[in-house]
């Protein structure tokens, strides 16, 4: 069975880029454009990994990850922030918020599949 990845990203281009790259490497991709939709999709699909932007409409990524980590059904799903936040301290803030990892934008499409594989193998 293929691993399923939930991509929660409001920017259509970024979402489609991640979907194209990861689909090519054999992953099933579920998409959500805001935090609320992403939480619902996570609870329904129980993906192997969630890639989530931090700046999302409706429910931001920081709030969404806290909600997912409090829910027994989704608390063990690896959740990785995909964000343009790159200032000193941002990585620590993201990890302190409950994310399991951090990928900076712009996304390096050559490294993304290996990074995703590493997170899935940690599960």
N, C-alpha and C positions, 0 to 999 in steps of 0.2 A: 504494500500500500504506500502511496506517495505521502510525504509529509505535507501538511497544510500550513500555510503561513497567512496570517491576517495582516494586511497592510492598511493602517489607519493614517491617512494623509489627505489634507484638504486640497493640495495643489494637484490638479489633474495630470500635469506633465510628470511630476515626481512619482505619483502613484503608478502611472502607466509605465514609466521607466523601470521601476522596481518589479512590476508585474512581468514585463517582457523579459528582463534578465533572469529572474527566478523561475519563470515558466520554462525558459530554455533549458534550465538545469534540472527540470523534472518536478518542480514543486507545484502543488495546487495552490492557487492564490485566491483569497477572499479579500474584497476591497470594502473600505468604509471611508467616507469623506468627512466625518466629524466624530467627536468623542462619544456622543450618545449612541450613534449608529455602530461605532466600534465595540462598545461594551455589549450591546445586544448581539452582534455577530460573534463575539468571543464566547458568550454564554451558550449560543446555539451550536457553534461549530467545534468548540474546544480545540483550537489549532495547536500545532506543535510549537509555534513561535508567533509573537506579535511584534511587528515593526510599527512604531507609533511616533508621529510628529508630536512635538510638545505644544506648539501653538495651533490649536484646533478650535473650530467654532463649536457652539452649543456647550460642550464640556471640554475643557482644556486637557492636555495630556497628563499634567500633574495630578489633577483630580481624577481622571479616568484610571490611571495606574493605581491610585489608592483604592478606588472602588473595586478594581479587579483583584487586588491583593487581599482585600477583606472578604471576598466572596469565596467560600470553600470550593465551589465548582471551578473557579478560574485562578485561584491563588498560586498554583504551582506552574502556570504557563509562563515560560520565559518571555519577558517583555523588554524590548530594546528601544530606547529613544533614538529617533532619527531626526537630527535637528541642526540648525545653523548656529545655535548657541556655541560659541567657541572661546568665550572670555575665561580668564583665570577664575576658577571656582565653579564654573557652570557644570563641569563633569561631576564634581562632588555633589552639587545640589541635585542633579538628576539622579544619581545613585542613591542619595539620601531620601529622595521622594519615593523610592520603591522600584525604580527601573533596575533590571538586571545587567544592563549594558548601555552602550552609547555608540552611535555611528554619526559622524559629522557630515554635514552637507557642505559642498556638493558631494553627492554619492559617487564613490569610485566603483564603477560597474565591474572592473576586473577583480576587485577584492571582495565585493559584496557576497558572491556565492560561497566563498570560503568562510567568511565571517558568519554567515547564516548557518552553514553546516556545523561550525564549531559550537554555536549556541544550542542547536538542536541536539548535538551529541552530549551536551552537558545535562540534558534533561533526565 
